[in-house]
Amino acid sequence: MHLLKIHGSGDARLDDYQRPATGPSDLVVKMKACGICGSDLSYIKIGGIPTPGTITPLGHEGAGEVMEVGAKVEGIAVGDRVIVNPMMTPSNIGSGGPEGAFTEELLVREARLGASILPIPNDISYEIAAMCEPLAVAMHGVNRANVNAGDKVVVFGCGPIGLGMVLWLVDRGIRDVVALDLSPERRERAMALGAQAALDPSQVDLRAELAKLHGEVPSYGRVGVGTDAYIDAAGAPNILSDVIAMAKFHSRMVITAAHMKPIEFPAGRMLTSEMTITTAMGYPTEMPDVIAAMPRLKDKIASMISHRLPLSEVMEGLKIAATPQSCKVMININED
């Protein structure tokens, strides 16, 4: 067998691998699909998690078929089609623990149905099931924005997470969604998912465009744009200050992107808008809701997968995932 691991900064390898024995509270998933995440690319750049120089197995967006079940595991049988929730595993699969999902056979320690292991609906393919994890991240960001039908929302960044946010916003009846990205391919995907507009922020006066699309609202002697909520899934250092400068009274901002350096925070300007700024991390409760929505949204979810490669070509997949032309790069495993 094989397992994708980080060995240092910029150094990822598909290593030979021997899976540990299955304990009485564990199970083994014969992996079928695992998506490449932007976090994987960041971990490789850093050179390991939690600290540089740590050999780190990768892969946390996985789905497959149960092939072994420990004697103490309840409610799960060999042959079950399942999604792995890495946040609910004791080893935090693919994000610093000893296991990663870019492998043929994944050991899930202390497996629990409804927590670390979730059933796949009958009519959902493995690769759509593997989209559950990034879509749950996106849903959590939207949940933190506290938006409802009729609100006006801006999403910065149209990578897989940002596009997932567009998907959930439109699915909730929010029609005034403006998506921002430098890549024309990603902007096209946002429009296909139902965005009101998709703009290149480097080529337009963003405040002026949002004033046209979302209107303007007086706010303590100045005028803010009519946008109700902003979600940062891009991580550009100017986004926070730009939003504060144009925000209306009591608007909201959610930061989901990983900002690796301190960013400017013009708190003085923020006083006149009394806006709320918060963050979103992971998916504490969202995975079951994502799975429930998959049957009705499976075609839109499938449209977010831009590339499909076998595990033997995962290194090429990492290169593709780093390009702005890609969306979700899916690695198919144990498939003919």
C-alpha positions in Angstrom: 0.0 0.0 0.0 0.9 3.7 -0.2 0.4 6.8 1.9 1.0 10.5 0.9 3.2 12.1 3.5 5.0 15.4 4.0 8.7 15.1 4.7 9.7 18.8 4.7 8.9 22.2 3.2 7.7 21.6 -0.3 8.5 17.9 0.0 5.5 15.5 -0.3 5.9 11.9 -1.3 3.7 8.9 -2.0 5.5 6.4 0.4 5.2 2.7 0.7 2.9 2.0 3.7 1.9 -0.8 6.0 -1.4 -0.2 7.7 -1.4 -0.8 11.5 -3.5 -3.7 12.8 -7.2 -3.0 13.5 -8.0 -2.7 17.2 -11.3 -3.8 18.8 -12.7 -0.2 18.7 -11.3 0.6 15.2 -12.4 0.0 11.6 -10.7 0.1 8.2 -12.1 1.9 5.2 -11.2 0.8 1.7 -10.8 4.3 0.3 -12.6 5.1 -2.9 -12.2 8.9 -3.2 -10.3 11.7 -1.4 -10.2 15.4 -2.4 -7.2 17.6 -2.4 -7.7 20.5 0.0 -6.1 23.9 0.1 -5.0 23.0 3.6 -3.0 20.1 2.2 -1.1 22.5 0.0 -0.5 24.8 3.0 0.8 21.9 5.1 3.2 21.0 2.4 4.4 24.6 2.1 4.9 24.8 5.9 6.7 21.5 5.9 4.6 19.5 8.4 1.9 19.8 11.0 1.9 20.8 13.8 5.4 22.0 13.3 7.8 22.2 10.3 9.8 19.0 10.0 7.1 16.7 11.2 6.4 13.8 8.9 2.7 14.3 8.3 0.2 12.0 6.5 -2.2 13.9 4.3 -5.8 13.5 3.2 -9.0 14.4 5.2 -11.7 14.6 2.5 -12.4 10.9 2.2 -15.1 8.3 1.4 -15.0 4.6 0.9 -16.3 1.1 1.8 -15.9 -0.5 5.2 -13.6 -3.6 4.9 -12.8 -4.5 8.6 -14.8 -3.8 11.8 -13.4 -4.2 15.3 -15.4 -6.3 17.8 -16.5 -3.3 19.9 -17.7 -1.1 17.0 -21.5 -0.8 17.0 -23.9 -0.2 14.1 -21.3 -0.5 11.3 -20.8 -3.6 9.0 -18.4 -4.7 6.4 -19.5 -3.4 3.0 -21.1 -0.2 4.4 -20.5 2.9 2.2 -19.2 5.7 4.5 -17.8 9.2 4.8 -15.1 9.8 7.3 -15.4 12.9 9.6 -11.7 13.6 10.4 -12.6 16.2 13.1 -14.3 13.5 15.1 -11.3 11.1 15.0 -8.9 11.0 17.9 -5.9 11.2 15.5 -7.4 14.1 13.5 -6.9 12.2 10.2 -4.9 14.1 7.6 -4.1 17.1 9.8 -1.3 16.0 12.1 -2.1 12.5 13.2 -0.6 9.2 12.2 -3.3 8.5 9.5 -4.1 10.2 6.2 -6.8 9.4 3.7 -4.6 9.4 0.6 -4.1 5.7 1.0 -5.7 2.4 -0.2 -6.8 1.4 3.4 -7.5 3.9 6.1 -7.5 2.9 9.8 -10.2 4.9 11.7 -9.4 4.6 15.4 -12.2 4.5 18.0 -14.8 4.6 15.2 -18.3 5.7 16.1 -21.4 5.7 13.8 -22.8 9.2 13.6 -19.6 10.9 14.7 -16.4 9.8 12.9 -18.3 7.5 10.4 -21.4 8.7 8.5 -23.4 6.6 6.0 -23.5 7.6 2.3 -27.0 7.9 0.8 -27.7 5.1 -1.7 -27.7 7.3 -4.9 -24.6 9.3 -4.1 -21.2 8.4 -5.7 -18.0 8.1 -3.7 -16.5 11.3 -5.2 -19.6 13.4 -4.4 -19.6 11.8 -0.9 -15.9 12.9 -0.5 -17.1 16.5 -1.1 -18.9 16.4 2.2 -15.9 17.7 4.2 -15.2 20.9 2.2 -19.0 21.5 1.8 -19.3 21.3 5.5 -16.6 23.9 6.0 -18.5 26.1 3.5 -21.8 25.5 5.3 -20.3 26.4 8.7 -19.0 29.7 7.3 -22.5 30.5 5.9 -24.1 29.5 9.2 -21.8 31.9 11.1 -22.8 34.7 8.8 -26.4 34.3 10.0 -28.0 35.1 6.7 -31.5 34.6 5.5 -33.5 34.8 2.2 -33.5 38.4 1.0 -30.1 39.2 2.4 -27.3 40.5 0.2 -24.0 38.7 0.5 -20.4 39.0 -0.9 -18.1 36.0 -1.0 -14.4 36.7 -1.4 -12.7 33.8 -3.2 -14.1 31.1 -5.5 -12.0 28.1 -4.6 -13.8 25.0 -3.5 -14.8 26.5 -0.1 -16.0 29.8 -1.6 -17.9 28.0 -4.3 -19.4 25.8 -1.7 -20.6 29.0 0.1 -22.2 30.2 -3.1 -23.9 26.9 -3.4 -25.4 27.0 0.1 -26.3 30.7 -0.1 -28.3 30.1 -3.3 -29.8 27.0 -1.9 -31.2 29.0 1.1 -32.9 31.4 -1.3 -30.3 34.2 -1.2 -30.3 35.5 -4.7 -28.1 38.6 -4.3 -24.8 36.8 -4.0 -21.7 38.5 -5.5 -18.6 36.3 -5.9 -15.1 37.7 -6.2 -12.1 35.9 -7.7 -9.1 36.7 -10.0 -9.7 33.5 -12.0 -12.2 33.7 -14.9 -12.7 29.9 -14.7 -13.7 30.1 -11.1 -15.9 33.1 -11.7 -17.7 31.1 -14.4 -18.3 28.3 -11.9 -19.8 30.8 -9.4 -22.2 32.0 -12.0 -23.2 28.5 -12.9 -24.0 27.8 -9.2 -26.3 30.8 -9.2 -24.3 33.9 -8.2 -25.9 37.2 -9.0 -22.5 38.5 -10.3 -18.9 37.3 -10.3 -16.2 40.0 -10.4 -12.5 40.3 -10.6 -11.7 42.6 -7.7 -8.4 43.7 -9.3 -10.2 45.0 -12.4 -13.2 46.9 -10.9 -14.0 49.5 -8.3 -15.5 47.1 -5.9 -17.4 49.6 -3.8 -18.9 51.2 -6.8 -20.0 47.8 -8.2 -21.5 46.7 -4.9 -23.4 50.0 -4.7 -24.9 49.3 -8.1 -25.8 45.7 -7.2 -26.8 46.0 -3.5 -27.6 49.7 -3.2 -26.4 52.2 -0.6 -27.5 52.8 3.0 -26.8 56.0 5.1 -24.8 55.2 8.2 -23.8 57.8 10.8 -23.2 60.6 8.4 -21.6 58.4 5.7 -23.0 56.0 3.2 -22.3 52.3 3.2 -23.1 49.7 0.5 -26.2 47.6 1.0 -24.4 44.3 1.5 -25.6 42.5 4.6 -22.8 40.0 5.0 -19.3 39.5 3.7 -17.5 36.1 3.8 -13.7 36.0 3.4 -12.7 32.7 1.8 -9.7 34.2 0.0 -7.3 35.5 2.6 -6.0 38.6 0.8 -4.6 41.1 3.4 -6.6 44.0 2.1 -10.1 42.4 2.4 -10.8 43.3 6.1 -9.9 47.0 5.7 -11.8 47.3 2.4 -14.9 45.8 3.9 -14.8 48.0 7.0 -14.4 51.1 4.7 -17.7 50.3 2.8 -19.7 48.4 5.4 -23.2 49.6 6.3 -24.7 49.8 9.8 -24.8 46.4 11.5 -23.5 44.4 8.6 -21.5 41.2 9.3 -18.2 39.7 8.2 -17.0 36.1 8.6 -13.3 35.2 8.1 -12.9 31.6 7.1 -9.5 32.0 5.2 -6.3 31.3 7.0 -4.4 34.6 7.3 -0.8 33.7 8.0 0.3 37.2 8.9 -1.2 40.0 10.9 -3.6 42.3 8.9 -4.6 45.9 9.2 -7.7 46.5 11.4 -9.1 50.0 11.1 -11.2 49.9 14.2 -11.9 53.6 14.2 -13.8 53.5 10.9 -15.7 50.5 12.2 -17.2 52.5 15.0 -19.7 54.2 12.7 -21.0 50.9 11.3 -21.1 48.8 14.5 -20.5 45.9 12.2 -19.8 42.4 13.6 -16.6 40.5 12.6 -16.3 36.9 13.5 -14.5 33.7 12.3 -15.4 30.2 11.2 -13.3 27.1 11.5 -14.1 23.5 10.5 -17.6 22.0 10.8 -18.7 21.3 14.4 -22.2 20.1 13.4 -22.7 20.5 9.7 -21.7 17.2 8.1 -25.1 15.5 8.6 -26.9 18.5 7.0 -24.6 18.4 4.0 -25.2 14.6 3.6 -29.0 15.2 3.8 -28.8 17.8 1.0 -26.6 15.7 -1.3 -29.4 13.9 -3.2 -31.0 17.1 -4.4 -27.7 19.0 -5.0 -25.6 16.1 -6.4 -25.4 17.6 -10.0 -24.2 21.0 -8.7 -21.7 19.3 -6.4 -20.4 17.2 -9.2 -19.8 20.4 -11.3 -17.3 21.6 -8.7 -15.0 18.7 -9.4 -12.6 19.9 -12.1 -10.0 17.1 -12.2 -10.0 13.3 -11.4 -6.8 11.3 -11.0 -5.7 7.9 -9.6 -3.7 7.7 -6.4 -0.6 6.9 -8.4 -0.9 10.4 -9.9 -1.6 12.3 -6.7 1.7 14.3 -7.0 0.4 15.7 -10.3 -2.9 16.3 -8.6 -1.2 18.5 -6.0 0.3 20.6 -8.8 -3.0 21.0 -10.5 -4.8 22.0 -7.2 -2.3 24.9 -6.9 -3.5 26.5 -10.1 -6.3 29.0 -10.4 -7.9 27.1 -13.2 -8.7 24.1 -11.0 -11.6 23.7 -8.6 -11.8 20.4 -6.6 -9.1 17.9 -7.6 -10.4 14.4 -6.7 -8.2 11.4 -6.2 -9.9 8.1 -7.1 -8.6 5.2 -5.1 -9.2 1.4 -5.4 -11.3 2.1 -8.5 -10.9 0.4 -11.9 
